Amino acid sequence: MKIHSILGKGFYEVVYKDALEIELQKNQIPYHREKQFKIKYEGIELKRKFRADFLAYSAILLEIKAQHNIPGDAFNQTLNYLKSAEIKLGITINFGEDRLKFQRIVCTY
């Protein structure tokens, strides 16, 4: 909320990611930025991998958006990331609207 109140809407996603990284560091929250995960198909690792915007506490996947509305495919993208990474909790945060919007996603695999 602090980031959105200071920067407002209108920047590219990377700007909000940079600001979020500063806040995570200041608050001593353990995280990985652009954390890479493997994708498997029938037990076989695919050539393509995905990169989560952030992984906090090794358990919470954060996907950052800066769009007028969170598109429906953002939910599916985050859910697929959770399944592939075998992580239960994901949060999509959208800085692109007048008010900060987020969506909490719980995966039961």
N, C-alpha and C positions, 0 to 999 in steps of 0.2 A: 504494500500500500504506500509505503514511504517513497519508493521509486516512482510510482505513478503520480503521486502528488507533487513530486519535484520536477520530473521530466514531462509529465502529461502524455498525451497521445501524439502520434505522428512520426516518431523515429522508426528506423529499421530495427528489426529484431535484435541484431547484434549489439545495438546500443543498450537495450534493456538487459541483455545477457551480461554485458560488461558491468553494468550497475549492480545487477544481482550478485555477480561474483564478488564485488567489493563488499556488499552487505553480508554475504556468507562468511567472508574472511573476517570482517569486523566483529561478527557475532560468534566466531570460532566454531562454525558449523562445518563438519567434515563433508567434503564434496569432491566430485570429479566433473570436470567440464568436458563436453563432447566425448563422453564415455562410449567406447565402441563395444558392441555386442555381436555375437555370432547368431546366425539364423540357421536352424536345422530343418530339414525336410526328410521325414522317415528315417531319422537318426543320422542323416548325412549332412555335414556342414556345407552350406551353400557358399559360393564365391563372394556374394554380396554380404555386407554387414550393415548394421545401422548404428547411428550415433545418437545417443540421447543427449539433449541439451545439457542437462545436469543430472547427477545421481547424488543425492544427499543422504548422509548416514548409511550409505551402502544399502538403502532400503526404499528410498522414495525417488521415483523418476519424475523429473520436472521438464515439461515441454513448454517453451516460450513462444508466444505468437504476438504479432503486432498488426492485427487486421481489424476491419470494421466490425465484423462478427466472427465468432469462432465457427469455422465451417464444420459440418457434420463429419467430414473425413478426419478432422483432428482427433476426435474421440476414437475412431477406429485405428488411426495411426498409433496413438498412445496405448490403446488396448493391445494391439499386436506387439508393440515394443515390450509391454509388461509380460506377455506370454512368452516371447522369445528369451527374455532376460530372467524369467522365472521370478519376477518381483510382483508383489501384491498391490502396491499402492502407487498411483501416478496422479499428477496434477498438471492440467493444462492451464496456463496463465496467459490471459490476453491483455496486453497493454494498449491495444489499438482502439479502444472505445473511450467515451467520456468518463466512465467509471471502470475501475479495475474489475475484470471478470475472470473467474476461474471455475474449473470443473474438476472435481475429485473423482477418480476412477479406481475402482477396486476390482482386481482380477482374481478369479477363483480357479484359473487355469482351465 
